[in-house]
Amino acid sequence: MLANIIRRTFEEFKVNTAGTVYEDPTTDDLYTLFDRDDAVCWVAEINGTVAGCAGIYPTEGLPAGYCEFAKFYLAPPARGKGAGGQLMNTCIQSAKALGYMHIYLESLPAFSKAIGLYTRAGFRQLQAPLGNSGHFGCNIWMVKDLEPV
């Protein structure tokens, strides 16, 4: 279900899928990907229907104290209703609770509304990627510094 939401978002926005989560084999098994003590994936549900997801993940190669805000996608009916902001804020709180000091993310220009949400939440753009996500198709990189809990 979540993999369908993720892939349909790329199709809806007509985004090139090479080097993105669209082609990442872990997208088809998010449970296994996030089934570890230093990660979490939250699923949004609206009226009993899965509406989207977002997670915190310790992507390989990130500097110490960093995690990645990953797999943040919403089905079209869930957009503009606050679900995205709730998912992001829950992930930020989860990152703090897990002891991370910075949250990194990767995105694409087509997802401009999400980028606006990130900016309003305190993420700032970087000039180059961090870590080894394998998502070479992404060309927007952002980071947010966290206040300790």
Phi and psi in radians as a Rosetta constraint file:
Dihedral C 1 N 2 CA 2 C 2 CIRCULARHARMONIC -1.167 0.35
Dihedral N 2 CA 2 C 2 N 3 CIRCULARHARMONIC -0.686 0.35
Dihedral C 2 N 3 CA 3 C 3 CIRCULARHARMONIC -1.044 0.35
Dihedral N 3 CA 3 C 3 N 4 CIRCULARHARMONIC -0.648 0.35
Dihedral C 3 N 4 CA 4 C 4 CIRCULARHARMONIC -1.127 0.35
Dihedral N 4 CA 4 C 4 N 5 CIRCULARHARMONIC -0.749 0.35
Dihedral C 4 N 5 CA 5 C 5 CIRCULARHARMONIC -1.069 0.35
Dihedral N 5 CA 5 C 5 N 6 CIRCULARHARMONIC -0.785 0.35
Dihedral C 5 N 6 CA 6 C 6 CIRCULARHARMONIC -1.064 0.35
Dihedral N 6 CA 6 C 6 N 7 CIRCULARHARMONIC -0.891 0.35
Dihedral C 6 N 7 CA 7 C 7 CIRCULARHARMONIC -1.208 0.35
Dihedral N 7 CA 7 C 7 N 8 CIRCULARHARMONIC -0.642 0.35
Dihedral C 7 N 8 CA 8 C 8 CIRCULARHARMONIC -1.145 0.35
Dihedral N 8 CA 8 C 8 N 9 CIRCULARHARMONIC -0.534 0.35
Dihedral C 8 N 9 CA 9 C 9 CIRCULARHARMONIC -1.119 0.35
Dihedral N 9 CA 9 C 9 N 10 CIRCULARHARMONIC -0.769 0.35
Dihedral C 9 N 10 CA 10 C 10 CIRCULARHARMONIC -1.073 0.35
Dihedral N 10 CA 10 C 10 N 11 CIRCULARHARMONIC -0.746 0.35
Dihedral C 10 N 11 CA 11 C 11 CIRCULARHARMONIC -1.147 0.35
Dihedral N 11 CA 11 C 11 N 12 CIRCULARHARMONIC -0.755 0.35
Dihedral C 11 N 12 CA 12 C 12 CIRCULARHARMONIC -1.026 0.35
Dihedral N 12 CA 12 C 12 N 13 CIRCULARHARMONIC -0.748 0.35
Dihedral C 12 N 13 CA 13 C 13 CIRCULARHARMONIC -1.585 0.35
Dihedral N 13 CA 13 C 13 N 14 CIRCULARHARMONIC 0.077 0.35
Dihedral C 13 N 14 CA 14 C 14 CIRCULARHARMONIC 0.916 0.35
Dihedral N 14 CA 14 C 14 N 15 CIRCULARHARMONIC 0.861 0.35
Dihedral C 14 N 15 CA 15 C 15 CIRCULARHARMONIC -1.656 0.35
Dihedral N 15 CA 15 C 15 N 16 CIRCULARHARMONIC 2.413 0.35
Dihedral C 15 N 16 CA 16 C 16 CIRCULARHARMONIC -1.063 0.35
Dihedral N 16 CA 16 C 16 N 17 CIRCULARHARMONIC 2.252 0.35
Dihedral C 16 N 17 CA 17 C 17 CIRCULARHARMONIC -1.606 0.35
Dihedral N 17 CA 17 C 17 N 18 CIRCULARHARMONIC -0.185 0.35
Dihedral C 17 N 18 CA 18 C 18 CIRCULARHARMONIC -1.087 0.35
Dihedral N 18 CA 18 C 18 N 19 CIRCULARHARMONIC 2.277 0.35
Dihedral C 18 N 19 CA 19 C 19 CIRCULARHARMONIC 1.226 0.35
Dihedral N 19 CA 19 C 19 N 20 CIRCULARHARMONIC 0.503 0.35
Dihedral C 19 N 20 CA 20 C 20 CIRCULARHARMONIC -2.228 0.35
Dihedral N 20 CA 20 C 20 N 21 CIRCULARHARMONIC 3.086 0.35
Dihedral C 20 N 21 CA 21 C 21 CIRCULARHARMONIC -1.026 0.35
Dihedral N 21 CA 21 C 21 N 22 CIRCULARHARMONIC -0.453 0.35
Dihedral C 21 N 22 CA 22 C 22 CIRCULARHARMONIC -0.956 0.35
Dihedral N 22 CA 22 C 22 N 23 CIRCULARHARMONIC -0.740 0.35
Dihedral C 22 N 23 CA 23 C 23 CIRCULARHARMONIC -1.710 0.35
Dihedral N 23 CA 23 C 23 N 24 CIRCULARHARMONIC -0.046 0.35
Dihedral C 23 N 24 CA 24 C 24 CIRCULARHARMONIC -1.248 0.35
Dihedral N 24 CA 24 C 24 N 25 CIRCULARHARMONIC 2.140 0.35
Dihedral C 24 N 25 CA 25 C 25 CIRCULARHARMONIC -1.088 0.35
Dihedral N 25 CA 25 C 25 N 26 CIRCULARHARMONIC -0.403 0.35
Dihedral C 25 N 26 CA 26 C 26 CIRCULARHARMONIC -1.189 0.35
Dihedral N 26 CA 26 C 26 N 27 CIRCULARHARMONIC -0.324 0.35
Dihedral C 26 N 27 CA 27 C 27 CIRCULARHARMONIC -1.066 0.35
Dihedral N 27 CA 27 C 27 N 28 CIRCULARHARMONIC -0.502 0.35
Dihedral C 27 N 28 CA 28 C 28 CIRCULARHARMONIC -1.437 0.35
Dihedral N 28 CA 28 C 28 N 29 CIRCULARHARMONIC -0.106 0.35
Dihedral C 28 N 29 CA 29 C 29 CIRCULARHARMONIC -2.537 0.35
Dihedral N 29 CA 29 C 29 N 30 CIRCULARHARMONIC 1.121 0.35
Dihedral C 29 N 30 CA 30 C 30 CIRCULARHARMONIC -1.121 0.35
Dihedral N 30 CA 30 C 30 N 31 CIRCULARHARMONIC -0.539 0.35
Dihedral C 30 N 31 CA 31 C 31 CIRCULARHARMONIC -1.009 0.35
Dihedral N 31 CA 31 C 31 N 32 CIRCULARHARMONIC -0.868 0.35
Dihedral C 31 N 32 CA 32 C 32 CIRCULARHARMONIC -1.142 0.35
Dihedral N 32 CA 32 C 32 N 33 CIRCULARHARMONIC -0.731 0.35
Dihedral C 32 N 33 CA 33 C 33 CIRCULARHARMONIC -0.989 0.35
Dihedral N 33 CA 33 C 33 N 34 CIRCULARHARMONIC -0.822 0.35
Dihedral C 33 N 34 CA 34 C 34 CIRCULARHARMONIC -1.574 0.35
Dihedral N 34 CA 34 C 34 N 35 CIRCULARHARMONIC 0.004 0.35
Dihedral C 34 N 35 CA 35 C 35 CIRCULARHARMONIC -1.398 0.35
Dihedral N 35 CA 35 C 35 N 36 CIRCULARHARMONIC 1.288 0.35
Dihedral C 35 N 36 CA 36 C 36 CIRCULARHARMONIC -2.731 0.35
Dihedral N 36 CA 36 C 36 N 37 CIRCULARHARMONIC 2.783 0.35
Dihedral C 36 N 37 CA 37 C 37 CIRCULARHARMONIC -1.228 0.35
Dihedral N 37 CA 37 C 37 N 38 CIRCULARHARMONIC -0.372 0.35
Dihedral C 37 N 38 CA 38 C 38 CIRCULARHARMONIC -1.842 0.35
Dihedral N 38 CA 38 C 38 N 39 CIRCULARHARMONIC 0.370 0.35
Dihedral C 38 N 39 CA 39 C 39 CIRCULARHARMONIC -2.483 0.35
Dihedral N 39 CA 39 C 39 N 40 CIRCULARHARMONIC 2.815 0.35
Dihedral C 39 N 40 CA 40 C 40 CIRCULARHARMONIC -2.719 0.35
Dihedral N 40 CA 40 C 40 N 41 CIRCULARHARMONIC 2.518 0.35
Dihedral C 40 N 41 CA 41 C 41 CIRCULARHARMONIC -2.232 0.35
Dihedral N 41 CA 41 C 41 N 42 CIRCULARHARMONIC 2.184 0.35
Dihedral C 41 N 42 CA 42 C 42 CIRCULARHARMONIC -1.789 0.35
Dihedral N 42 CA 42 C 42 N 43 CIRCULARHARMONIC 2.453 0.35
Dihedral C 42 N 43 CA 43 C 43 CIRCULARHARMONIC -2.055 0.35
Dihedral N 43 CA 43 C 43 N 44 CIRCULARHARMONIC 2.245 0.35
Dihedral C 43 N 44 CA 44 C 44 CIRCULARHARMONIC -1.586 0.35
Dihedral N 44 CA 44 C 44 N 45 CIRCULARHARMONIC 2.450 0.35
Dihedral C 44 N 45 CA 45 C 45 CIRCULARHARMONIC -2.297 0.35
Dihedral N 45 CA 45 C 45 N 46 CIRCULARHARMONIC 2.326 0.35
Dihedral C 45 N 46 CA 46 C 46 CIRCULARHARMONIC -2.193 0.35
Dihedral N 46 CA 46 C 46 N 47 CIRCULARHARMONIC 2.114 0.35
Dihedral C 46 N 47 CA 47 C 47 CIRCULARHARMONIC 0.890 0.35
Dihedral N 47 CA 47 C 47 N 48 CIRCULARHARMONIC 0.764 0.35
Dihedral C 47 N 48 CA 48 C 48 CIRCULARHARMONIC 1.385 0.35
Dihedral N 48 CA 48 C 48 N 49 CIRCULARHARMONIC 0.081 0.35
Dihedral C 48 N 49 CA 49 C 49 CIRCULARHARMONIC -2.004 0.35
Dihedral N 49 CA 49 C 49 N 50 CIRCULARHARMONIC 2.348 0.35
Dihedral C 49 N 50 CA 50 C 50 CIRCULARHARMONIC -1.091 0.35
Dihedral N 50 CA 50 C 50 N 51 CIRCULARHARMONIC 2.196 0.35
Dihedral C 50 N 51 CA 51 C 51 CIRCULARHARMONIC -1.960 0.35
Dihedral N 51 CA 51 C 51 N 52 CIRCULARHARMONIC -0.274 0.35
Dihedral C 51 N 52 CA 52 C 52 CIRCULARHARMONIC 2.843 0.35
Dihedral N 52 CA 52 C 52 N 53 CIRCULARHARMONIC -3.029 0.35
Dihedral C 52 N 53 CA 53 C 53 CIRCULARHARMONIC -2.758 0.35
Dihedral N 53 CA 53 C 53 N 54 CIRCULARHARMONIC 2.899 0.35
Dihedral C 53 N 54 CA 54 C 54 CIRCULARHARMONIC -2.891 0.35
Dihedral N 54 CA 54 C 54 N 55 CIRCULARHARMONIC 2.608 0.35
Dihedral C 54 N 55 CA 55 C 55 CIRCULARHARMONIC -2.562 0.35
Dihedral N 55 CA 55 C 55 N 56 CIRCULARHARMONIC 2.971 0.35
Dihedral C 55 N 56 CA 56 C 56 CIRCULARHARMONIC -2.043 0.35
Dihedral N 56 CA 56 C 56 N 57 CIRCULARHARMONIC 2.239 0.35
Dihedral C 56 N 57 CA 57 C 57 CIRCULARHARMONIC -2.505 0.35
Dihedral N 57 CA 57 C 57 N 58 CIRCULARHARMONIC 2.411 0.35
Dihedral C 57 N 58 CA 58 C 58 CIRCULARHARMONIC -1.467 0.35
Dihedral N 58 CA 58 C 58 N 59 CIRCULARHARMONIC 1.270 0.35
Dihedral C 58 N 59 CA 59 C 59 CIRCULARHARMONIC -0.941 0.35
Dihedral N 59 CA 59 C 59 N 60 CIRCULARHARMONIC 2.377 0.35
Dihedral C 59 N 60 CA 60 C 60 CIRCULARHARMONIC -0.969 0.35
Dihedral N 60 CA 60 C 60 N 61 CIRCULARHARMONIC 2.393 0.35
Dihedral C 60 N 61 CA 61 C 61 CIRCULARHARMONIC 1.511 0.35
Dihedral N 61 CA 61 C 61 N 62 CIRCULARHARMONIC -0.086 0.35
Dihedral C 61 N 62 CA 62 C 62 CIRCULARHARMONIC -1.224 0.35
Dihedral N 62 CA 62 C 62 N 63 CIRCULARHARMONIC 2.624 0.35
Dihedral C 62 N 63 CA 63 C 63 CIRCULARHARMONIC -1.062 0.35
Dihedral N 63 CA 63 C 63 N 64 CIRCULARHARMONIC 2.795 0.35
Dihedral C 63 N 64 CA 64 C 64 CIRCULARHARMONIC -0.979 0.35
Dihedral N 64 CA 64 C 64 N 65 CIRCULARHARMONIC 2.427 0.35
Dihedral C 64 N 65 CA 65 C 65 CIRCULARHARMONIC 1.494 0.35
Dihedral N 65 CA 65 C 65 N 66 CIRCULARHARMONIC -0.001 0.35
Dihedral C 65 N 66 CA 66 C 66 CIRCULARHARMONIC -1.812 0.35
Dihedral N 66 CA 66 C 66 N 67 CIRCULARHARMONIC 2.569 0.35
Dihedral C 66 N 67 CA 67 C 67 CIRCULARHARMONIC -2.325 0.35
Dihedral N 67 CA 67 C 67 N 68 CIRCULARHARMONIC 2.962 0.35
Dihedral C 67 N 68 CA 68 C 68 CIRCULARHARMONIC -1.914 0.35
Dihedral N 68 CA 68 C 68 N 69 CIRCULARHARMONIC 2.379 0.35
Dihedral C 68 N 69 CA 69 C 69 CIRCULARHARMONIC -1.455 0.35
Dihedral N 69 CA 69 C 69 N 70 CIRCULARHARMONIC 1.918 0.35
Dihedral C 69 N 70 CA 70 C 70 CIRCULARHARMONIC -2.268 0.35
Dihedral N 70 CA 70 C 70 N 71 CIRCULARHARMONIC 2.758 0.35
Dihedral C 70 N 71 CA 71 C 71 CIRCULARHARMONIC 1.000 0.35
Dihedral N 71 CA 71 C 71 N 72 CIRCULARHARMONIC 0.744 0.35
Dihedral C 71 N 72 CA 72 C 72 CIRCULARHARMONIC -1.620 0.35
Dihedral N 72 CA 72 C 72 N 73 CIRCULARHARMONIC 1.765 0.35
Dihedral C 72 N 73 CA 73 C 73 CIRCULARHARMONIC -2.526 0.35
Dihedral N 73 CA 73 C 73 N 74 CIRCULARHARMONIC 2.519 0.35
Dihedral C 73 N 74 CA 74 C 74 CIRCULARHARMONIC -2.228 0.35
Dihedral N 74 CA 74 C 74 N 75 CIRCULARHARMONIC 2.480 0.35
Dihedral C 74 N 75 CA 75 C 75 CIRCULARHARMONIC -1.179 0.35
Dihedral N 75 CA 75 C 75 N 76 CIRCULARHARMONIC 2.601 0.35
Dihedral C 75 N 76 CA 76 C 76 CIRCULARHARMONIC -0.871 0.35
Dihedral N 76 CA 76 C 76 N 77 CIRCULARHARMONIC -0.740 0.35
Dihedral C 76 N 77 CA 77 C 77 CIRCULARHARMONIC -1.147 0.35
Dihedral N 77 CA 77 C 77 N 78 CIRCULARHARMONIC -0.300 0.35
Dihedral C 77 N 78 CA 78 C 78 CIRCULARHARMONIC -1.562 0.35
Dihedral N 78 CA 78 C 78 N 79 CIRCULARHARMONIC -0.242 0.35
Dihedral C 78 N 79 CA 79 C 79 CIRCULARHARMONIC -1.278 0.35
Dihedral N 79 CA 79 C 79 N 80 CIRCULARHARMONIC 2.542 0.35
Dihedral C 79 N 80 CA 80 C 80 CIRCULARHARMONIC 1.338 0.35
Dihedral N 80 CA 80 C 80 N 81 CIRCULARHARMONIC 0.223 0.35
Dihedral C 80 N 81 CA 81 C 81 CIRCULARHARMONIC -2.040 0.35
Dihedral N 81 CA 81 C 81 N 82 CIRCULARHARMONIC 0.096 0.35
Dihedral C 81 N 82 CA 82 C 82 CIRCULARHARMONIC 1.646 0.35
Dihedral N 82 CA 82 C 82 N 83 CIRCULARHARMONIC -0.122 0.35
Dihedral C 82 N 83 CA 83 C 83 CIRCULARHARMONIC -1.122 0.35
Dihedral N 83 CA 83 C 83 N 84 CIRCULARHARMONIC -0.688 0.35
Dihedral C 83 N 84 CA 84 C 84 CIRCULARHARMONIC -1.109 0.35
Dihedral N 84 CA 84 C 84 N 85 CIRCULARHARMONIC -0.786 0.35
Dihedral C 84 N 85 CA 85 C 85 CIRCULARHARMONIC -1.095 0.35
Dihedral N 85 CA 85 C 85 N 86 CIRCULARHARMONIC -0.694 0.35
Dihedral C 85 N 86 CA 86 C 86 CIRCULARHARMONIC -1.124 0.35
Dihedral N 86 CA 86 C 86 N 87 CIRCULARHARMONIC -0.781 0.35
Dihedral C 86 N 87 CA 87 C 87 CIRCULARHARMONIC -1.061 0.35
Dihedral N 87 CA 87 C 87 N 88 CIRCULARHARMONIC -0.794 0.35
Dihedral C 87 N 88 CA 88 C 88 CIRCULARHARMONIC -1.119 0.35
Dihedral N 88 CA 88 C 88 N 89 CIRCULARHARMONIC -0.802 0.35
Dihedral C 88 N 89 CA 89 C 89 CIRCULARHARMONIC -1.106 0.35
Dihedral N 89 CA 89 C 89 N 90 CIRCULARHARMONIC -0.681 0.35
Dihedral C 89 N 90 CA 90 C 90 CIRCULARHARMONIC -1.103 0.35
Dihedral N 90 CA 90 C 90 N 91 CIRCULARHARMONIC -0.711 0.35
Dihedral C 90 N 91 CA 91 C 91 CIRCULARHARMONIC -1.157 0.35
Dihedral N 91 CA 91 C 91 N 92 CIRCULARHARMONIC -0.679 0.35
Dihedral C 91 N 92 CA 92 C 92 CIRCULARHARMONIC -1.078 0.35
Dihedral N 92 CA 92 C 92 N 93 CIRCULARHARMONIC -0.788 0.35
Dihedral C 92 N 93 CA 93 C 93 CIRCULARHARMONIC -1.128 0.35
Dihedral N 93 CA 93 C 93 N 94 CIRCULARHARMONIC -0.654 0.35
Dihedral C 93 N 94 CA 94 C 94 CIRCULARHARMONIC -1.132 0.35
Dihedral N 94 CA 94 C 94 N 95 CIRCULARHARMONIC -0.723 0.35
Dihedral C 94 N 95 CA 95 C 95 CIRCULARHARMONIC -1.066 0.35
Dihedral N 95 CA 95 C 95 N 96 CIRCULARHARMONIC -0.745 0.35
Dihedral C 95 N 96 CA 96 C 96 CIRCULARHARMONIC -1.084 0.35
Dihedral N 96 CA 96 C 96 N 97 CIRCULARHARMONIC -0.812 0.35
Dihedral C 96 N 97 CA 97 C 97 CIRCULARHARMONIC -1.092 0.35
Dihedral N 97 CA 97 C 97 N 98 CIRCULARHARMONIC -0.537 0.35
Dihedral C 97 N 98 CA 98 C 98 CIRCULARHARMONIC -1.445 0.35
Dihedral N 98 CA 98 C 98 N 99 CIRCULARHARMONIC -0.037 0.35
Dihedral C 98 N 99 CA 99 C 99 CIRCULARHARMONIC 1.583 0.35
Dihedral N 99 CA 99 C 99 N 100 CIRCULARHARMONIC 0.162 0.35
Dihedral C 99 N 100 CA 100 C 100 CIRCULARHARMONIC -1.314 0.35
Dihedral N 100 CA 100 C 100 N 101 CIRCULARHARMONIC 2.630 0.35
Dihedral C 100 N 101 CA 101 C 101 CIRCULARHARMONIC -1.905 0.35
Dihedral N 101 CA 101 C 101 N 102 CIRCULARHARMONIC -0.245 0.35
Dihedral C 101 N 102 CA 102 C 102 CIRCULARHARMONIC -2.550 0.35
Dihedral N 102 CA 102 C 102 N 103 CIRCULARHARMONIC 2.537 0.35
Dihedral C 102 N 103 CA 103 C 103 CIRCULARHARMONIC -2.076 0.35
Dihedral N 103 CA 103 C 103 N 104 CIRCULARHARMONIC 2.207 0.35
Dihedral C 103 N 104 CA 104 C 104 CIRCULARHARMONIC -1.870 0.35
Dihedral N 104 CA 104 C 104 N 105 CIRCULARHARMONIC 2.605 0.35
Dihedral C 104 N 105 CA 105 C 105 CIRCULARHARMONIC -2.552 0.35
Dihedral N 105 CA 105 C 105 N 106 CIRCULARHARMONIC 2.786 0.35
Dihedral C 105 N 106 CA 106 C 106 CIRCULARHARMONIC -2.195 0.35
Dihedral N 106 CA 106 C 106 N 107 CIRCULARHARMONIC 2.493 0.35
Dihedral C 106 N 107 CA 107 C 107 CIRCULARHARMONIC -2.651 0.35
Dihedral N 107 CA 107 C 107 N 108 CIRCULARHARMONIC -2.972 0.35
Dihedral C 107 N 108 CA 108 C 108 CIRCULARHARMONIC -2.383 0.35
Dihedral N 108 CA 108 C 108 N 109 CIRCULARHARMONIC 2.637 0.35
Dihedral C 108 N 109 CA 109 C 109 CIRCULARHARMONIC -0.979 0.35
Dihedral N 109 CA 109 C 109 N 110 CIRCULARHARMONIC -0.545 0.35
Dihedral C 109 N 110 CA 110 C 110 CIRCULARHARMONIC -1.064 0.35
Dihedral N 110 CA 110 C 110 N 111 CIRCULARHARMONIC -0.417 0.35
Dihedral C 110 N 111 CA 111 C 111 CIRCULARHARMONIC -1.656 0.35
Dihedral N 111 CA 111 C 111 N 112 CIRCULARHARMONIC 0.867 0.35
Dihedral C 111 N 112 CA 112 C 112 CIRCULARHARMONIC -1.099 0.35
Dihedral N 112 CA 112 C 112 N 113 CIRCULARHARMONIC -0.598 0.35
Dihedral C 112 N 113 CA 113 C 113 CIRCULARHARMONIC -1.138 0.35
Dihedral N 113 CA 113 C 113 N 114 CIRCULARHARMONIC -0.698 0.35
Dihedral C 113 N 114 CA 114 C 114 CIRCULARHARMONIC -1.149 0.35
Dihedral N 114 CA 114 C 114 N 115 CIRCULARHARMONIC -0.704 0.35
Dihedral C 114 N 115 CA 115 C 115 CIRCULARHARMONIC -1.086 0.35
Dihedral N 115 CA 115 C 115 N 116 CIRCULARHARMONIC -0.671 0.35
Dihedral C 115 N 116 CA 116 C 116 CIRCULARHARMONIC -1.080 0.35
Dihedral N 116 CA 116 C 116 N 117 CIRCULARHARMONIC -0.721 0.35
Dihedral C 116 N 117 CA 117 C 117 CIRCULARHARMONIC -1.081 0.35
Dihedral N 117 CA 117 C 117 N 118 CIRCULARHARMONIC -0.760 0.35
Dihedral C 117 N 118 CA 118 C 118 CIRCULARHARMONIC -1.071 0.35
Dihedral N 118 CA 118 C 118 N 119 CIRCULARHARMONIC -0.789 0.35
Dihedral C 118 N 119 CA 119 C 119 CIRCULARHARMONIC -1.088 0.35
Dihedral N 119 CA 119 C 119 N 120 CIRCULARHARMONIC -0.781 0.35
Dihedral C 119 N 120 CA 120 C 120 CIRCULARHARMONIC -1.096 0.35
Dihedral N 120 CA 120 C 120 N 121 CIRCULARHARMONIC -0.473 0.35
Dihedral C 120 N 121 CA 121 C 121 CIRCULARHARMONIC -1.485 0.35
Dihedral N 121 CA 121 C 121 N 122 CIRCULARHARMONIC -0.010 0.35
Dihedral C 121 N 122 CA 122 C 122 CIRCULARHARMONIC 1.772 0.35
Dihedral N 122 CA 122 C 122 N 123 CIRCULARHARMONIC 0.148 0.35
Dihedral C 122 N 123 CA 123 C 123 CIRCULARHARMONIC -1.338 0.35
Dihedral N 123 CA 123 C 123 N 124 CIRCULARHARMONIC 2.517 0.35
Dihedral C 123 N 124 CA 124 C 124 CIRCULARHARMONIC -2.142 0.35
Dihedral N 124 CA 124 C 124 N 125 CIRCULARHARMONIC 2.596 0.35
Dihedral C 124 N 125 CA 125 C 125 CIRCULARHARMONIC -1.313 0.35
Dihedral N 125 CA 125 C 125 N 126 CIRCULARHARMONIC 2.558 0.35
Dihedral C 125 N 126 CA 126 C 126 CIRCULARHARMONIC -1.916 0.35
Dihedral N 126 CA 126 C 126 N 127 CIRCULARHARMONIC 2.842 0.35
Dihedral C 126 N 127 CA 127 C 127 CIRCULARHARMONIC -1.572 0.35
Dihedral N 127 CA 127 C 127 N 128 CIRCULARHARMONIC -0.227 0.35
Dihedral C 127 N 128 CA 128 C 128 CIRCULARHARMONIC -2.659 0.35
Dihedral N 128 CA 128 C 128 N 129 CIRCULARHARMONIC 2.776 0.35
Dihedral C 128 N 129 CA 129 C 129 CIRCULARHARMONIC -1.280 0.35
Dihedral N 129 CA 129 C 129 N 130 CIRCULARHARMONIC 2.797 0.35
Dihedral C 129 N 130 CA 130 C 130 CIRCULARHARMONIC -2.051 0.35
Dihedral N 130 CA 130 C 130 N 131 CIRCULARHARMONIC 2.657 0.35
Dihedral C 130 N 131 CA 131 C 131 CIRCULARHARMONIC 1.261 0.35
Dihedral N 131 CA 131 C 131 N 132 CIRCULARHARMONIC -3.005 0.35
Dihedral C 131 N 132 CA 132 C 132 CIRCULARHARMONIC -2.210 0.35
Dihedral N 132 CA 132 C 132 N 133 CIRCULARHARMONIC 1.064 0.35
Dihedral C 132 N 133 CA 133 C 133 CIRCULARHARMONIC -1.197 0.35
Dihedral N 133 CA 133 C 133 N 134 CIRCULARHARMONIC -0.413 0.35
Dihedral C 133 N 134 CA 134 C 134 CIRCULARHARMONIC 1.473 0.35
Dihedral N 134 CA 134 C 134 N 135 CIRCULARHARMONIC -0.023 0.35
Dihedral C 134 N 135 CA 135 C 135 CIRCULARHARMONIC -1.640 0.35
Dihedral N 135 CA 135 C 135 N 136 CIRCULARHARMONIC 1.200 0.35
Dihedral C 135 N 136 CA 136 C 136 CIRCULARHARMONIC -1.173 0.35
Dihedral N 136 CA 136 C 136 N 137 CIRCULARHARMONIC -0.238 0.35
Dihedral C 136 N 137 CA 137 C 137 CIRCULARHARMONIC -1.337 0.35
Dihedral N 137 CA 137 C 137 N 138 CIRCULARHARMONIC -0.268 0.35
Dihedral C 137 N 138 CA 138 C 138 CIRCULARHARMONIC -1.402 0.35
Dihedral N 138 CA 138 C 138 N 139 CIRCULARHARMONIC 2.454 0.35
Dihedral C 138 N 139 CA 139 C 139 CIRCULARHARMONIC -2.303 0.35
Dihedral N 139 CA 139 C 139 N 140 CIRCULARHARMONIC 0.260 0.35
Dihedral C 139 N 140 CA 140 C 140 CIRCULARHARMONIC -2.153 0.35
Dihedral N 140 CA 140 C 140 N 141 CIRCULARHARMONIC 2.208 0.35
Dihedral C 140 N 141 CA 141 C 141 CIRCULARHARMONIC -2.230 0.35
Dihedral N 141 CA 141 C 141 N 142 CIRCULARHARMONIC 2.341 0.35
Dihedral C 141 N 142 CA 142 C 142 CIRCULARHARMONIC -2.411 0.35
Dihedral N 142 CA 142 C 142 N 143 CIRCULARHARMONIC 2.766 0.35
Dihedral C 142 N 143 CA 143 C 143 CIRCULARHARMONIC -2.500 0.35
Dihedral N 143 CA 143 C 143 N 144 CIRCULARHARMONIC 2.605 0.35
Dihedral C 143 N 144 CA 144 C 144 CIRCULARHARMONIC -2.251 0.35
Dihedral N 144 CA 144 C 144 N 145 CIRCULARHARMONIC 2.270 0.35
Dihedral C 144 N 145 CA 145 C 145 CIRCULARHARMONIC -1.503 0.35
Dihedral N 145 CA 145 C 145 N 146 CIRCULARHARMONIC 2.382 0.35
Dihedral C 145 N 146 CA 146 C 146 CIRCULARHARMONIC -1.787 0.35
Dihedral N 146 CA 146 C 146 N 147 CIRCULARHARMONIC 2.538 0.35
Dihedral C 146 N 147 CA 147 C 147 CIRCULARHARMONIC -1.420 0.35
Dihedral N 147 CA 147 C 147 N 148 CIRCULARHARMONIC 2.393 0.35
Dihedral C 147 N 148 CA 148 C 148 CIRCULARHARMONIC -1.079 0.35
Dihedral N 148 CA 148 C 148 N 149 CIRCULARHARMONIC 2.617 0.35
